[in-house]
C-alpha cells in the first residue's frame, strides 16, 4: 500500500476562510483534514449604520492582516460564507497586498459547517485539485447516500470482506488507524482486504480522523466500500 508521509499530510495545502459580518474563522486544509487556526469575533459596534460599517471595516482590516501573517503568499485561499461579507473581506485582503491565489465561494451557512459544505460538495475542487481530503470526504458522503437509498455499498468487516473477495469493491474508505491497529488480527484482516481490493483494480483511501465526515465513518465501524454492483 502507498503510505503518504505524515510530514506532507500535515503541511497546509490551502487556507479556508469562513467570513460572516461579525465573525471570521481561519482553517488550514491539509491532505488529511481541516484544522482550526484562529477565530475572530467583532465586539461592540455603533448604533448608527455608518458607525457599524466603519467598525466592521476596521474588524476586517485587522483580521486581513492576521490572515496574511498566517498564510504565506504561496498558499491558495478559499474564502466562503453566506452573504456579501466574504467579497468585502477579499477586497481588503488584496488592498493590504496579499498576493495569494484566491477563490470566493457562496455558502448557505456560516461557521465550521460552511467549511464542511465547501469540501463535501466539491465547490472548490477545481481550485484544490485532487486533494486527498476532498476525495476522503466525497467517498464517505457518497457511501452514506447509498446506505440511505439501499444502494451498492458495504460496511462492516464481514460484508466488506465478502465484497472484496467477489471483486465488487470500486473504492474502500478505511480509517487509517485500522491498518495500524495494535490488535494483529484486526490489522491483518484489513491489510488482506485492502490488498484484495487493489488486485481487483479498486482504490483504497486511508481516512484520517481530522474532519467531520470521518466521525460518521467511525460510526460504521471505520470502513465502507463503494461497490461496482449491489451485493445480496
C-alpha positions in Angstrom: 0.0 0.0 0.0 1.2 3.5 -0.8 1.7 5.3 2.5 1.5 9.1 2.4 4.1 10.5 4.8 2.8 12.3 7.9 5.1 15.2 7.0 3.4 16.0 3.7 0.0 15.2 5.2 0.2 17.7 7.9 1.5 20.5 5.7 -1.1 23.2 4.8 -2.1 22.9 1.2 -4.6 25.8 1.3 -6.3 28.2 3.7 -10.1 28.1 4.1 -11.7 31.3 5.5 -15.3 31.5 6.6 -16.5 35.1 6.6 -19.6 36.5 8.2 -20.5 40.1 9.1 -19.3 39.7 12.7 -17.2 36.6 12.7 -14.3 35.1 10.7 -12.8 31.7 11.1 -9.4 30.6 9.5 -8.9 26.9 8.7 -5.8 25.1 7.4 -6.6 22.4 4.8 -4.1 19.6 4.7 -4.2 16.3 2.8 -5.9 14.7 5.8 -8.1 17.2 7.4 -9.1 20.7 8.3 -7.6 22.3 11.3 -8.9 25.4 13.1 -6.2 28.1 13.1 -8.0 31.2 14.5 -11.4 32.6 15.2 -12.2 36.3 15.3 -15.4 38.0 16.6 -16.3 41.6 16.2 -17.1 43.2 19.5 -19.5 46.1 20.0 -20.4 48.3 17.1 -22.1 51.7 16.8 -25.9 52.1 16.7 -25.9 54.2 13.6 -25.4 52.4 10.2 -22.3 54.4 9.3 -20.7 53.6 12.7 -21.3 49.8 12.3 -20.0 49.9 8.8 -16.7 51.5 9.9 -16.4 49.2 12.8 -16.8 46.2 10.5 -14.3 47.6 8.1 -11.8 48.0 11.0 -12.5 44.5 12.1 -12.0 43.1 8.6 -8.7 45.0 8.2 -7.4 43.7 11.5 -8.3 40.1 10.5 -6.9 40.5 7.0 -3.5 41.5 8.4 -3.6 38.4 10.7 -4.6 36.2 7.7 -1.6 37.5 5.7 0.7 36.5 8.6 -0.8 33.0 9.0 -0.9 32.1 5.3 2.2 32.8 3.1 1.7 34.0 -0.4 2.2 30.5 -1.9 -0.8 29.1 -0.1 -4.1 29.5 -2.0 -7.1 30.8 -0.1 -10.7 29.7 -0.4 -13.0 32.4 1.0 -16.5 31.4 1.7 -19.6 32.2 3.7 -23.2 33.4 3.3 -23.9 37.0 2.1 -21.5 39.5 0.6 -19.2 40.0 3.6 -16.8 37.4 2.0 -16.3 39.7 -1.1 -15.6 42.7 1.1 -13.0 40.7 3.1 -11.3 39.6 -0.2 -11.1 43.2 -1.4 -9.5 44.2 1.9 -7.0 41.3 1.7 -6.0 42.5 -1.7 -5.7 46.1 -0.6 -3.2 45.2 2.1 -1.1 43.5 -0.5 -1.9 39.8 -0.2 -0.8 38.1 -3.4 -2.3 34.6 -2.7 -4.4 32.9 -5.3 -8.0 33.4 -4.1 -11.3 31.7 -4.8 -14.5 33.3 -3.4 -17.5 30.9 -2.9 -21.0 31.4 -1.6 -22.0 29.0 1.2 -25.6 28.5 2.5 -24.4 28.7 6.1 -21.7 30.1 8.3 -19.1 28.7 10.8 -17.5 25.3 10.6 -20.5 23.9 8.6 -19.6 26.3 5.8 -16.1 24.8 5.6 -17.6 21.3 5.5 -20.1 22.3 2.8 -17.4 23.6 0.5 -15.3 20.4 0.9 -18.1 17.8 0.8 -20.0 19.4 -2.1 -16.7 19.8 -4.1 -17.3 23.5 -4.5 -13.6 24.2 -4.5 -12.4 21.1 -6.4 -11.1 22.8 -9.4 -9.0 25.1 -7.1 -7.9 22.5 -4.6 -7.2 19.8 -7.2 -7.4 16.1 -6.4 -6.9 16.7 -2.7 -6.6 13.6 -0.6 -9.0 15.2 1.9 -11.6 16.1 -0.7 -11.6 12.5 -2.0 -12.0 11.1 1.5 -15.0 13.3 2.2 -16.7 12.7 -1.1 -16.3 8.9 -0.8 -17.8 8.9 2.7 -20.7 11.2 1.6 -21.4 9.0 -1.4 -21.4 5.9 0.8 -23.8 7.5 3.3 -26.1 8.5 0.4 -26.0 4.9 -0.9 -26.8 3.5 2.5 -29.8 5.7 2.8 -31.1 4.6 -0.6 -30.1 0.9 -0.1 -27.6 1.2 -3.0 -24.3 -0.5 -4.0 -22.4 -0.1 -0.7 -21.0 -2.4 2.1 -19.9 -1.7 5.6 -18.8 -3.9 8.5 -15.8 -6.3 8.3 -17.7 -9.4 7.2 -19.7 -7.7 4.4 -16.7 -5.7 3.1 -14.6 -8.9 3.1 -17.2 -10.7 1.0 -17.4 -7.8 -1.4 -13.6 -7.7 -1.8 -13.5 -11.5 -2.5 -16.1 -11.0 -5.2 -14.1 -8.2 -6.8 -17.0 -5.9 -6.3 -15.2 -3.0 -4.5 -14.6 0.1 -6.5 -13.4 2.3 -3.6 -12.7 1.3 0.0 -12.6 4.1 2.5 -10.9 2.9 5.7 -9.9 4.6 9.0 -6.1 4.7 8.7 -5.9 3.5 12.4 -7.4 0.1 11.4 -4.3 -0.6 9.2 -2.0 0.3 12.1 -4.1 -1.4 14.8 -2.1 -2.9 17.7 -4.5 -5.9 17.5 -2.7 -8.0 14.9 -5.9 -9.9 14.0 -7.7 -6.6 13.1 -4.7 -5.2 11.3 -4.1 -8.3 9.2 -7.8 -8.7 8.3 -7.9 -5.1 6.9 -4.5 -5.4 5.2 -5.6 -8.5 3.4 -8.9 -6.9 2.3 -7.0 -3.8 1.1 -4.6 -5.9 -1.0 -7.5 -7.8 -2.5 -9.2 -4.6 -3.4 -6.1 -3.3 -5.1 -5.6 -6.6 -7.0 -9.1 -6.2 -8.4 -8.3 -2.7 -9.6 -10.1 -1.0 -6.8 -8.9 2.1 -4.9 -8.1 2.2 -1.1 -8.5 5.6 0.6 -7.0 5.9 4.1 -9.1 8.3 6.1 -7.8 10.4 8.9 -10.0 11.3 11.8 -9.4 15.1 11.4 -12.7 16.0 9.8 -16.4 15.7 10.5 -17.2 13.1 7.8 -14.6 10.7 9.4 -16.7 10.7 12.6 -19.6 9.3 10.6 -17.3 6.6 9.2 -16.3 5.7 12.7 -20.0 5.1 13.4 -20.0 2.4 10.7 -17.0 0.6 12.2 -14.3 2.6 10.5 -14.8 1.4 6.9 -17.2 1.5 4.0 -16.9 0.3 0.4 -18.5 1.7 -2.8 -19.4 -1.3 -4.9 -19.4 -1.9 -8.6 -22.7 -3.7 -8.2 -25.1 -4.4 -5.4 -24.4 -7.4 -3.3 -27.2 -9.6 -1.9 
